[in-house]
Amino acid sequence: MYSCSPNSKKGEIIYFGGRIANAQTDSIYLLLNNREKAFALDFDGNFSDTVQLQDEGYKKLSIDREEFTIYLVPGDSLVLNADLNKIESQFKFSGKGDNRNNYLIEKSFKTDQFLTNNTELFQLAPPDFREKVKSFHEIVFNNLKKLDVNPSFIKTEEQNLNYDFINLLYLYKDTYAYYNPASQQLPVDFLKELDKIDMDNDDDYKTYQSYRSIVLTNLQEKLYQGFSADSLLDEIKSKAIKNGFINSLIYELNPKDQNSTAIYQAIQKHCDYQPWIDEAKKRMELK
């Protein structure tokens, strides 16, 4: 997420090192909100460096075009031992902060396995799908509560799993007709959890990936239902959400689409980041 106001606060140093075996790249990256930190790998995949971190939260670790969600706290000291040829059995953190990050990596692998047979999962009836996902998340959360981690992380991850659940309900809704062509329509209250969410929460948008997906999907649905981009952007109070929505609109611009002109005008009106305005203009001028 772009930020036009550089933060002058000094953070606390964290250490990150380890070894990535069988990597096909010479660097890995920590994606830290509006910046990234590269860690150079030597010929054997070893790396070691420090980085300043101002606040704790979910970050992305990018390795060979794959991204892994981790959770960093100022003062962490992490060592990663990974083999990309045996990634599900050899991808472990040690050091300060290891429990929460090993949990997140294991959660990611288990979620991938849970969704692998997505045809069978998404062919379930709506109540059965909801129950299946809830049961899976309960197991994941119960495993977390057994670990020696800060209670604040447990509370944060509980909210994260709630957003993950709603995001999967959205995915089910969008693919329901494809996987269940002979079934009845979805119940009108299938996504009732949306009514309980603040859809203009700046902090949650910055913190939770699933919340970002939920909010942007909801805004796109309203756009397709006939709401104008200008009116939707007018209503958004969160700067982060407004920027995220503008960014998503830019990459949908098509000069051959009659709706793109109004969207482009809305971007010009609400965007204050010149590189994005330039990108929108370039897309509207494509032949």
C-alpha positions in Angstrom: 0.0 0.0 0.0 1.5 3.3 -1.1 1.9 6.0 1.6 2.7 9.6 0.7 3.6 10.5 4.3 6.9 8.9 5.3 7.0 7.8 8.9 9.9 9.4 10.8 9.5 7.2 13.9 12.4 4.9 14.6 11.5 1.3 15.2 13.1 -1.4 17.1 15.7 -3.6 15.5 14.8 -7.2 14.6 17.2 -9.9 13.4 16.3 -12.3 10.6 18.7 -14.9 9.3 18.9 -18.6 8.3 19.3 -20.8 5.3 17.1 -21.4 2.3 18.2 -24.6 0.5 17.5 -25.1 -3.2 16.4 -21.5 -3.8 16.3 -20.3 -7.4 17.0 -16.7 -6.5 19.8 -14.6 -5.0 17.5 -12.7 -2.5 14.4 -13.1 -0.4 12.2 -10.2 0.7 10.2 -9.0 3.7 7.3 -6.9 2.6 6.7 -4.4 5.3 3.6 -2.4 4.5 4.9 0.4 2.1 8.4 -0.9 1.8 10.4 -4.0 1.3 13.6 -5.3 2.8 15.9 -7.6 0.7 18.0 -10.3 2.3 20.8 -11.5 0.0 21.5 -15.3 -0.1 25.0 -16.5 -0.4 26.0 -19.5 -2.7 24.7 -21.9 -0.1 21.4 -20.1 0.6 22.5 -18.5 3.9 21.4 -15.0 4.8 21.6 -12.7 7.8 20.6 -9.1 8.4 18.6 -6.7 10.6 15.7 -4.4 9.9 13.9 -1.7 11.8 10.3 -2.5 12.7 8.0 0.2 14.0 4.9 -1.8 14.9 3.9 -5.5 15.1 1.6 -7.1 12.6 1.2 -9.5 9.7 3.9 -9.2 7.0 4.8 -11.1 3.9 7.9 -13.1 3.3 8.6 -13.5 -0.4 10.7 -16.5 -1.6 11.0 -17.5 -5.2 7.7 -15.9 -6.2 5.9 -17.5 -3.3 4.6 -15.4 -0.4 4.2 -16.6 3.2 2.3 -14.7 5.9 4.3 -14.1 9.1 3.7 -12.0 12.2 6.6 -9.8 13.3 7.0 -8.0 16.7 9.7 -5.3 17.3 12.5 -7.1 19.1 12.0 -10.5 17.3 15.1 -12.5 16.5 14.2 -15.2 13.9 16.2 -17.9 12.2 14.6 -19.7 9.3 15.7 -23.1 8.1 13.9 -24.1 4.9 14.4 -26.5 2.0 12.2 -25.5 -1.0 12.3 -29.0 -2.3 10.7 -30.3 0.9 8.8 -27.2 1.8 6.0 -28.7 3.9 8.3 -30.7 6.1 11.3 -28.4 6.2 10.2 -24.8 6.8 10.8 -23.9 10.4 11.6 -20.9 12.5 13.6 -20.8 15.6 14.4 -18.0 18.0 12.3 -15.2 19.5 8.9 -15.2 17.8 9.2 -18.7 16.4 6.0 -20.2 17.8 3.6 -17.7 16.3 5.3 -17.9 12.9 5.6 -21.6 12.8 1.8 -21.7 13.6 1.1 -19.3 10.6 3.2 -21.4 8.2 1.6 -24.6 9.4 -1.8 -23.0 9.1 -1.0 -21.9 5.5 0.0 -25.5 4.5 -3.1 -27.0 6.2 -5.4 -24.5 4.6 -3.9 -25.3 1.2 -4.6 -29.0 1.8 -8.1 -28.2 3.0 -8.9 -26.3 -0.2 -7.1 -28.7 -2.5 -10.1 -30.8 -3.2 -12.1 -27.7 -3.7 -14.6 -29.3 -6.1 -15.9 -31.6 -3.4 -15.8 -28.8 -0.8 -17.6 -26.2 -3.0 -20.3 -28.7 -4.0 -21.5 -29.0 -0.4 -24.9 -27.5 0.4 -24.6 -24.0 2.0 -25.2 -25.2 5.6 -22.7 -28.0 5.2 -20.1 -25.8 3.7 -20.4 -23.3 6.5 -20.1 -26.1 9.1 -17.1 -27.7 7.3 -15.1 -24.4 7.3 -16.1 -23.5 10.9 -14.9 -26.9 12.1 -11.6 -26.5 10.3 -11.0 -23.1 11.7 -11.9 -24.3 15.2 -9.2 -27.0 15.0 -6.7 -24.4 13.8 -7.5 -22.0 16.6 -7.4 -24.7 19.3 -3.9 -25.6 18.1 -2.9 -22.0 18.5 -4.2 -21.7 22.0 -1.9 -24.6 23.1 1.2 -22.6 22.1 3.3 -20.3 24.2 2.4 -17.0 22.4 1.3 -13.6 23.6 -2.4 -13.3 24.3 -2.7 -10.3 22.1 -1.6 -12.4 19.1 -4.2 -15.0 19.9 -6.9 -12.2 20.0 -5.6 -10.8 16.7 -5.5 -14.2 15.0 -9.0 -15.0 16.2 -10.3 -12.0 14.3 -8.1 -13.0 11.4 -9.7 -16.4 11.2 -13.2 -14.8 11.4 -12.3 -12.7 8.3 -10.8 -15.8 6.6 -14.2 -17.6 7.2 -16.2 -14.7 5.7 -13.8 -14.5 2.8 -14.4 -18.2 2.0 -18.2 -17.6 2.2 -17.7 -14.9 -0.4 -15.7 -17.3 -2.6 -18.4 -20.0 -2.2 -21.1 -17.5 -3.2 -19.1 -16.4 -6.3 -18.5 -20.0 -7.4 -21.9 -21.5 -6.3 -23.6 -21.5 -9.7 -20.5 -23.1 -11.3 -20.1 -25.9 -8.8 -23.9 -26.4 -8.2 -25.6 -25.7 -11.5 -28.7 -27.8 -10.6 -29.2 -26.5 -7.1 -31.5 -23.8 -5.7 -30.3 -20.3 -5.2 -28.3 -19.4 -2.2 -30.3 -18.3 0.9 -30.6 -14.5 1.0 -28.9 -14.4 4.4 -26.0 -16.6 3.4 -23.5 -13.8 4.0 -25.3 -12.4 7.1 -21.9 -12.0 8.8 -21.2 -9.0 6.5 -23.9 -7.0 8.4 -21.7 -7.3 11.5 -18.6 -5.9 9.9 -17.5 -2.3 9.8 -16.7 -2.1 6.1 -14.7 1.2 6.6 -12.2 0.1 9.2 -8.8 1.6 8.4 -6.9 -0.4 11.0 -8.4 -3.8 10.0 -7.7 -3.0 6.3 -4.0 -2.5 7.1 -3.9 -5.6 9.3 -5.9 -8.4 7.8 -5.5 -9.7 4.2 -8.9 -11.4 4.2 -10.6 -8.2 5.4 -9.0 -6.3 2.5 -10.3 -9.0 0.1 -13.8 -8.7 1.6 -14.0 -4.9 1.5 -12.7 -4.7 -2.1 -15.0 -7.5 -3.3 -17.9 -5.7 -1.7 -17.0 -2.5 -3.4 -16.6 -4.2 -6.7 -20.1 -5.8 -6.3 -21.6 -2.4 -5.7 -19.9 -1.0 -8.8 -21.4 -3.8 -10.9 -24.8 -3.2 -9.3 -24.8 0.3 -10.8 -23.2 2.5 -8.0 -20.8 5.0 -9.4 -17.1 4.9 -8.6 -17.4 8.6 -7.6 -20.2 8.0 -5.1 -18.5 4.9 -3.6 -15.2 6.8 -3.1 -17.0 9.8 -1.6 -18.4 7.5 1.1 -15.1 5.9 2.1 -13.5 7.5 5.1 -10.5 5.2 5.4 -7.5 6.5 3.4 -6.1 3.0 3.1 -9.4 1.6 1.7 -9.8 4.5 -0.6 -6.3 4.0 -2.0 -6.8 0.2 -2.3 -10.1 0.7 -4.2 -8.5 3.3 -6.5 -5.6 1.0 -7.2 -8.0 -1.8 -8.1 -10.0 0.5 -10.4 -6.9 1.6 -12.3 -6.1 -2.0 -13.5 -9.6 -2.5 -14.8 -9.7 0.6 -17.0 -10.4 -0.2 -20.6 -10.8 2.7 -23.2 -13.3 0.4 -25.1 -15.5 0.1 -22.1 -18.0 2.9 -21.9 -18.0 2.7 -18.1 -14.3 3.4 -17.9 -14.6 7.1 -18.7 -16.7 7.7 -15.5 -14.3 5.6 -13.5 -11.3 7.4 -14.9 -12.9 10.7 -13.9 -13.5 9.5 -10.4 -9.8 8.4 -10.1 -8.7 11.8 -11.2 -11.0 13.5 -8.7 -10.1 11.3 -5.7 -6.5 10.2 -6.3 -3.6 12.4 -5.0 -0.8 10.1 -6.0 0.6 11.3 -9.4 2.1 7.9 -10.5 -1.3 6.3 -10.2 -2.9 9.2 -12.1 -0.3 8.8 -14.8 -0.9 5.0 -15.0 -4.7 5.5 -15.3 -4.1 8.0 -18.1 -1.8 5.6 -19.9 -4.4 2.8 -19.7 -7.1 5.0 -21.1 -4.9 6.0 -24.0 -4.2 2.4 -25.1 -5.3 1.6 -28.6 
